[in-house]
Amino acid sequence: MTASITPQAVRAALIARDEIAIVDLRDEAAFATGHPLFASQLPLDRILVEAENRFPRRDATIVLYDDGEHLPYVAAGMFRDLGYTDVRVLAGGLQGWRDAGYELFEDVNSYSKAFGELVEHRRGTPSLPAPEVQALIDAKADIAILDARRFDEYATMSLPGGVSVPGAELVLRAPEIAPSPDTTIIVNCAGRTRSIIGAQSLINAGLPNRVVALRNGTIGWTLAGQTLAHGSYRRFPDVADDAEARNRARNVAYRAGVKQIDAAELVHLAADTRRTLYRFDVRTPEEYAGGHLPGFLSAPGGQLVQETDHFAPVRGARIVLSDDRGARADMTASWLAQLGWEVFVLTGPLDLSETGNPHAFPPRSKEGRYRRPYEGTDNPAAAMQAYLDWEYGLVDQLARDGTHGFFVI
């Protein structure tokens, strides 16, 4: 018999920062219509594939729910068969959460996106609208356009002249791309979050350049009637000397309360069987495949901050980050700490003896997938504008929800 747990008890656990995973068993498209802030999405057919990596401690509290589809008890049996011992069903399901008067958040990766809006709200992250950026391009102004998304997203559609610099790479690579302090750096993504977080990363790190985000990303570019490039291939350059970037990033991490640990201290953390411990390598997928610490999962830093609900669904867990150059782990950790995580950066010599990607999930099918309004090039203008309007309202929704525990340095 699977025990139930009330929405009130779940909320109390979130506020107390107890370890708890809230799992939505519906397809992604249904999940995107509304879910609790810290819910993660995992359909039945992915439990056997993804559970071990996403819920590494077998006695962590896992709360299952749907919206009347009768999935939780089936899923609970699957989790128990995998050795999970504290699996519960949300009393009343999603309707029970509604009836309790609690907030439902739309879209995917919602709490990371809400946090990005909070960062802009609190720090006043500077941005330029698409027509002003286009005018700078046309005038051949001294600018560098850095695209903070994954390379495949950048290659699909990008700003003219933009360079692919995924978010965690920005503090390490931007000084190489824009060595003159007179160069204005423009950070973009497809929507808003990675533009805001990327631009604010460079500002937090104290780069001497003027740094701005592209307001509303490629959505804003498209809504302004401006033409995007397709099939671009410009990638960030290598950096021979990373000492300055490492120092800049370490100072930001220190301000955010990130702890630095060595290999022996990692062993001590891993021995604590009462706590979930996530271990992520935040370098590029190519670097990870070439050699990484055994047991560490690939989670490029920009995507880890963008998709934290997917990578680390057990809220209240600990996170350890690895990066042989330091700056990427420290910058990623600074954001995770502000998102309310207890996060550590592993220092010292690293044993990069495991190769390939033995921890990768087989890809999900397209069935039931939510089509993001900011991906691809054929989205209706109304859908893109509605998405922006939703993002603008997230700060107020966070305040109404009251469970997030975010802070902004």
N, C-alpha and C positions, 0 to 999 in steps of 0.2 A: 504494500500500500504506500503510495506516494503522499507525503505530507504536503499541506498547502501553507501558504504564507500570505498575509494580508498586504495590500498596497501600503498601509500605514507602517507596517514593520519593515518593508523594503525601503521606504523613504527614511525611516529612522536609521537604518544601517548605512545608507548613503551619507547622511549628515554626520554620522559618527565615524565615517571613513573605515567601517568594517569591510572586510573582503566580501564582495558579492558580485555575481555575474547575472545580468538580466538578459535573457535570451528570447528573441522573437523568432518563432518557428515558421513564420509565413515567408512566401517568396519576397524577393527584394522590392518588387514593384508595390506590393501591399504594405510592406514595412515603411516605404517612403511616404505613404499617405498619413502616417501618424504613429508615434511610439514614444515611450518615456525617454528622457534626455540621454541616459546612460545605457540604453538597451543596445545590444548588438544583434545582428541578423544571422541566423544559421538554420537553413531549412533541413528537413529530415534527412534528405539524401546526401547531406554533407557532414553529418555528425561523425560517422565513422572515419571520414577523411580528415577532418579539421580539428576534432576535439582535443587530441593529444597536444598539439602545438598551442592552441588557443586557451586551453584550460589545463596547464601543466600540473597543478596540484589536485590530486584526486578527491581530497576532502574539502575543497573550497565550496562555498554555498553557490549553487546554480539554480536560478529561478526561471522557470519556463512559462511561456504564455503564447496564446494566439488570440484570434478575435472570433471565437465560436466555431473554428474548424475541427475541433476535437483532436488536436495534435499533441498536447503536452504529455498525456499518459503514455502514448506510444514512444515519444522521445525520451521520457524518463526511464523506460525500460532499456532503451538503447544506451543511455548514459550509465545505468547500473551495470549492464553487461560489460562495459568498458572499465568498470572498477570505481566509478564515482559514487561517493557514499552520502553526500548531502544535497540531493536533488529535490527541489520542491516545485510546486505548481502555484502560480499566482492566482489567488482567490478571485474568481470572477473574470479572469483574463483581462484583456485590454478594456473591456467594458467596466470591470471593477476599478481599474485605474481612472477611467473617466468619471465614474460615479463618486469616487473619492474627491473629485474636484481638482485633480492634478493635471499638469500641462502635458500635452502631446506635441511632439516636434516632428515636422515633416522632413522630407528629403533623406539623404544618407550622409554619414559622417557629420551629423548635426551638431554635436557638441564642439567639435573642432572648428566648425564654421561659425558657431555662435561665439566661441572664444576669439576668433579673428575679428569679428565685429566689435567685441569688447575692447580688444587691443586698440583698434582705430579710435573708438569712442574715448578711451582713457588717455591715449598718448597723442591723439591728433595726427596720426600717420599721414604725411603729406601725399597728395595724389594729383595727377593731371588728367583731365578728360581726353578722350580719343582725338578730337580735333586739334587740341594744342600739341599733342605728341606728333600727329601727322604734320603740323606746321613746322616743328623742329626737324623732322626728317626731310621735308621739302627744302628747308633752308640750309641743309647740311650742317646743322649745329653740332657742337662737340658733345655728343651723347653716346651712351652705350645702353642697348636694350637687352636685358637679361631675362630669359624665360625660365621661370622657377618650376615648371611642371616636369613630369617624366619626359624622356626624349621622344617616345612614341607619340605623346600628345603634341609636343612641339612640332614634330615632323608632319603631323596631320594638318595643322594650321598654326601660323605664327605671324608676328608682326614683321613687316619688311625690315631686314637687317638685324633681326634678333638673333641672339646666341643662346643655345640651350645650357642653362646652369641650374640644375635641380636644386631645390631650396637649401638643403644642408651644405651644398658646395659654395654658396654665395660668399660667405666671409672668407673662405680659403681662396677662391678664384677671382673675385671681383677686382682686387688690386692689380692682378696681372692683366686683366682685360682693360681696365681703366686706370693706368698708372698715374695719370695727371689728376691732381685734385680739382682741376677746372672742368673735368668731364662730368656731366650730369648723368647719373645712373637711373634708368627707368626699369623697374621690375614689373613683370606682367605674369598673369596666369590666364585661365579661361574665364574665371569669374572674379571673385574678390579675395578669398582667404589666403591663397599662397602669394598673391601680390602684396597683401598687407603684411603678412608674417615675414616675407622675404625682404621687403623694404625696411621694416622695423628691425630686422636682424642686422642689417648693415648700419642702421642708425645706432642701435644699441652697442654695436661693436666699435663705434667711434670712427668710422671711415671719414676722411676729410671732405669727400665729395658731397655735392648736393644729391640726395637720394629721394626718389618719389616712386609711388606705385602708379601703374596705369589704372585709372579709376574704372572699375567694372570689367576689367580684362578684355578678352576678345569678344565677350558679349557686348560690352560698351562700344568696341570698335565696329562690330557688325551693325548694331543699332544706329550708329552714326553714318552708316552707308559707306564705310571705308573698306578697302580691299585687303584681305589677308593673303599672305604667302602660303604656298603648299609645297611639301617635299623638301623643306629646308634641312640642312645637314650640319650647320655650324655648331660645334661642341666647344665646351670650355677648354682652355689650354692647360697643360701641366704647369705645376709650380715647383721650382727647384728649392726655394727657401720658404718654409712655412712658419718660421719662428714668430714673425709679427702677428700672423693670423692666429696662431696658437695662443699667444698671449692675450690678444683681443678677446677671443672666444672664452678663454679661461676666466677673464675678469667678468664677463657677462654671466657665466655659469655661477661664479662666486656670489654675485649679487642676487641671483635667483635661489641660492641655498643648495646648490648641487654639491653632493659629496664625491670626493675622489677616493678610489680604493685601489689596492694592488691585488695580485693574484691570491695571496694568502687570505686577504679580507673577503674576496669573492668566495673562497671555500667556506669561510665562516657563514656568509649569508646563505649559501646553497644548503648548508647543513640544517638550517632552521626549517623544519618540516611543517611549522605552523603557518608559514607565509608562502604565498605564491611568488615566484621569482621569474620574471621574463628576462631573457638575455638576447639582445639585438645587436647586430653589426650594421652600422648606419652608413657604410660606404656605398659606392655604386655597385650594382649587381655584378659588373665585370670584375671589379676588385674582389668582391666576396667569393666569386667562383674560382678565382685564382689562388685563394688561400685564406682561411678564416679560423677563428678559434673553434674548437670542437664544441658542439652544443649550442652555438649562437646562431640565431635565425637572421636571414637577410631582411632588413627593413630600412631602405634608404631614408635618411633622416627627414627630408621634406615630406615624404609620404607617410612616415610614422606620425608626424605631427598632424597631418591632414586626415589620416585614417586610423586614429588611435583606437577607436571603438572596435575596429576589425583586428588589429594586431594584438591588443591587450584588453580583452573584454572583461577581465576580472578587476573591477574597480576596487581600489585600495591595495592592490598588489605592489610589489617592488619591481623596479626596472633597472637593469644594468646595460650600459651602452659601451660598445667597442669601436675604436677607430685608430688605426696606426698613425694617423697624422694629428689627431687630437681635436682640431678645431671643429670638425663636423659633429663629433660626439658632444662636445661642450655646448655648442649652439643648440643642438637638438634637445639636450638635457635641460637647457635653460627654459625652453618652451614647455617641455613636459612637466617641469617643476611648477610653472605658472598654471598649468592645467590641473594641478592638485596631486601630482604623483610624487612618491618617494623614489628619487632617481639617483643613480650612481654612474660615474664614468670610470672605466677601468684604465689604469695607467701602468707604465712600466713595459718591459719586453712582452710581446704577445706571441703566443704559439700558433702561427697561422698554418697549421698542418693539415686541416681538413679542407678538401677541395670540392669543386662542383657545388651543387645545391641540394644536398640530400634531404633537406627539410621542406622542400617546396611542395605546395599542394598541386595535385592535378587541376587543370583549369575548370572553372564552373561552366555549365552550359548557358546559352543565352536565354533559355526558357525562364520566364518569370523575372527577368532582369529589368531594373528601373533604368530608363533612358534619361540620362542627365541632360538638362536643358542647355548645358554649357559644352557638351561634347559634340564632335562632328561639325558639319557646316550647313546642315539643312534643317535647323530647328526653326519653328515659327517665331516671329518677332514677339508675339504675345506671350509665348511660353518663356522666352528669355527675359522679358520685362517682368513677368510674374515672379520669376526666380529671384531677380534683383530685389523686388519689393519684399519678398519673403526674408531675404538676408537683412534688409534694413530693419526689420522688426525683431530681430533675434535678441538684441540687447534688452529690450523691454520684456521679452518672453523669459529670458534668463532670470530677470528680477522676480517675475511672478512665480517661477518654478522654485527657486530658493535652495536647490540642492548642490549647486556646482562647486563651490569652494575655490573658484578661480581667483588669481590675483595677477596684476600687471606691474612689472618693475619699471 
